[in-house]
Every structure is written in structure tokens, then in C-alpha cells.
């Protein structure tokens, strides 16, 4: 799990102009904003007009954005990132009957870059590595594994003999994730400045991407996942309301 090394430590990365634009568009559905409104919005996050224009030009050239008739839209490549972010905020789950997903890596002869890419993909699927080449999680997510994984792995349904709560705690640092989530909630509550709040909620999204989304019976008491998701949903509602108000008043 992608949590800070010290439980409760916050990964608050300063946001560049590019990061501000992406944060706004990734949270907007559909992911498109008129150019004039984008300029007005980012001013509230300490990004000047000339800095924004330079960032937008670079992002279009890099394939992050597409220029539309009226403004800017996320590229097709980044729509997948938006989908992952949406799934992190609103994960689709199903009732858990005790089964576990198990993925066993069967491909050999892969280079370091390929191995690292596969590990990142499996982690993004909220699987955890039991031992080298063996990944698993409770089968409570309403999603299928990507078909192209069949080229490098086999997947099974398993029922481990080990108690499920003990196994979950050995696979994910649940107490550390919970402590950082609580620290993020406390930080948000005392952070009024728009730029600082956007930075904090960018950290919230990264943290939610690392939530294993386990069945409730496998989680520690007072798990803050739902509370953190609700805080982010409320923030996005505020931003969308601001966008609509600015469009209405333009």
C-alpha cells in the first residue's frame, strides 16, 4: 500500500499549474472546462494567467489535454486515470462469501521494467503480494481482472485456511492507512485556503487509491475509509458548484 513510512505522516506535494489543472478536470464530469472559466478557477489556487497559459500549451503538446472549440478536455489517455480515481472514491463492491481472488504469475524472462509495471498494475487492482509471484485479495470487488493478464498469469478462486482477518492484516498495513486517513481528515478541517485545500484533497485521492477496500468484517474498528470518501465527495460538490456559478455569472 502506498502509505507514508510513518503512520499519520502526510504526503502533501506542492501542486504545479499542471497539477491544479489536472485536479480540476479529473474531478469534473464530463472532464472539460471552457478556457475562460478554467483561467478564473485556477486563479483561486494561486496560479497566474501567464503560468496557466504556458502549462496548457505544454499539456496539449504532451497529450494530456485536447483543445476543444470552447476550452480544454482530458485526453483519452487520462480518461483511464479519471476512471481509476472515480473507482477509488466510489468503489464497486459485492457481498463477500469468504472467497479470495488469487493471481499467480507464470511468465518468466521478464526484465525489471516489465516486472515493475506488472507489480504496479496488480497493486492498482487492489491485490497484495503474499509471496513472490502470488497475489490475492478477498473477492468482494465488482470487477473482472483485465483479460491481457492471462498472458503472464493465471487466476483462481481460493479459500485460505488461515483466518481471514489475520491474513488481511499480514497483507496490508491497515493501522498505518487508518492513521494517515485520520491525519488527512484533521488537516482538512483546519485548512481554509483554497490552494492548500486542493493540495490536501489531492493527497486524499492518492490515499484512497491505496485503500484495499476490504469487506467490513476484515477491517479494524472505526475504519475511516467511508469518512474520507465523504469528505472528498463534499469537496468535489463544492468545486462543481463553483464552476457552475462562474459559468452562470459569466
N, C-alpha and C positions, 0 to 999 in steps of 0.2 A: 504494500500500500504506500502511496505517495504522501506520507505524513512527515512533518518536521522531525529531526532526530530527537529533539527534546519535547516531550508531551506538553501541549499548551503553547509552544512557540508558534509564532505566526509568520507565514510566508507572504509578506506584504511587499510585492515587487513594484517599484515605481512604474507608472504607466506612460509609455511614449504616446505621441499623437496617433501612431498606427494602432496601438493597443486600445486607446479610447474609442477610435472609430469601430474597430472590430467588436469591442464590448457592446457598443450600442446596436450594431447591426445583428450580432449573434442573438441578442435578446429581443429583436423585432421580427414580427411575423405579418406579412412576408418580409424578408430581410432586405428592405430597400427604403431609402430616405431621399427626399428632394435635397438637392445640393444646398439651397438656401437654408433649409431647416437644419441640415447637418452642421453647417457653419455656426448657426445660432446655438445649437445644442452644445457643441464642443467648447464654445467659449465659457460655458459654465463649469468646465473641467480644466480650466487654466491652459487651454490650447489656443494660441492666436491664429488669426486668419491666414497669414503667410505660412506659418508652420503647417497648418492643416492642408493648404493647397499643395505644398511640396510633398506631404505624406500621401495625399490622394493620388498624385501623379505617380509616385513610386509604387503604390499598391496596385494601380491599374497595370503598370508595366510588369509587375511581378506576378500578375494573375490572381491577386487576392480579391480584386473588385472588378465589376463590369460597369462601364459608363452607360447609363440609360438616357432616354430623352429628357428626363427631368432631374436625374440625380445619380446615385450610386447604389449598386446592388452587390451582395456577396456573389463571388464566383461559384460555379458548380463544385469546384474542389472544396470550398469551405462550407458548402451546404451539409456535407457529411459531418464536419465539426459541429455545426449547429444541431444536427440530429443527435450526436453524442451528448451535447450539452443539455438538450431538451430531455433526453433519457435520464441524465444524471439528476435533473430537477424533478422529473416525474417518471420514475422507473415503473415499468410494467411488470407486475408480479402475478403469480398464481398461487393457489393454496399448495402448501408443501406437504407431501405424503411420506417424507423420510428418504426419498431417493436423492442420490448425488449425481451430478454430471462428472464424468472423468474423461480427460483428454490425454492420450499417450502419444508422445512424439515418436514417429517411426522413421523419419528422414535422417539420413546420415550424410556426411561430407559437406555440410553447410559451413560457410565462412562466418566470421564474427559478426559482420553486419547483418547477415540473414538471421542468425540466431537472436541477435538483439531485437530485430524487427518482429520476429515471431513472439518473443517474450512480451514485447510492448503490446502486441495485438491480443494475446491471451489475457494479459493484465487488464486491458481495456474491456474485455468481455467479462470482467469480474471473476476470473478464475485465479486460483492461488496454487503455487507450486509445492506439492507435498515432498517430492524429491526430484532430482534432475530428470526432466522429461515427463513427469507425471503431474498433471494439473487437475484440480477439481473444485467443486463448489456445490452447495445444495441446489437441487433442481427446482427452484422457485421463481425463476425468471421466465416471463412470457416472450421468449425469443428463441430462434433457432441459431445454431452455430453457422458461420459462413461456409458455403459449400466448398470454397477453394482450400479450406483447411484439410480436406480429405487427401490432398496431395502430400501432406507432410505429417499427418497424424491420424489416429483412429480414436473414435469417441464411444463411450459406453455409459450405461446407467449402472450405478453401483450402490451397495448398501454396506458401508464400512461397519466392522464390528466395534470399533472404538466409539464411545459415547459422543453424540453429535456436538454437544456444547464444548467438550474438551477438544475435539478435532478443529472446530471453528476457531477457538482461541489459539491453537497452535499455528493456524494458517494466517490469521490476520491480527495485527496489534490493536485490538478493539478498544482497550482502555486509552491508548495514545490517540486514536482517532477521536474518541469521545472528548478527551481533554482539549484537543485543538478546536473541535467544534464549539465547545463551551467558551473557549477563549475568543473565538471569532464572534460569537453572539454578544459577548460582553463588550468587545471592541466596537462593534457596530452601534450598540446602544449609546456609546459615549462619543461617537464620531459624527458631527453635524455637517462638516464641509463637504460639498458635492464631490470634489476631486478625491478626497480621502475616502468617502463612502464608495465611490466607484472602484477604487483600489481594493478596498476591503471586500466588496462583493465579487470582484474578480478572483480573490483568494477563496471565497466561499465556493465558487464554481469549481475551482481546481480541487477543493477538498471533497465536494460532492462526487466528483469523478472517481475519487478513491474510496468511496463508501462501498463496501461489499454487498449491500442490500441483502442482508441475511433474513431468514424467517424470524419473526419476533421471538420465538422460543429459544433462539440461539444467541440473542443479544443480551448484553449486560442490562441491568436495571437502569431506568432513566436514560435510555439511548437518545441522543439529541438529533438524530437524523431528520425526523419529521419537523422539528422546530427550526432547524437550519433551512430546510426546503421552504417552509412557510415564510421565513424572513426574506429569502431571495425572491419568492413569488410576489410578496408585497412590494419589494423594491422595484421589480420589473413593472408592476402595475403603476407605480409612481412615475417611472420613466416613460411608459407608453402614454400615460395621461398628459405628461408634459409635452411629448411630441404632438399629440392631438391638439392640445391647447395652443401650441405655437402655430400649427397649421391653420387652425380656426381663426387665430388673430392676425395671420399674415395678410 
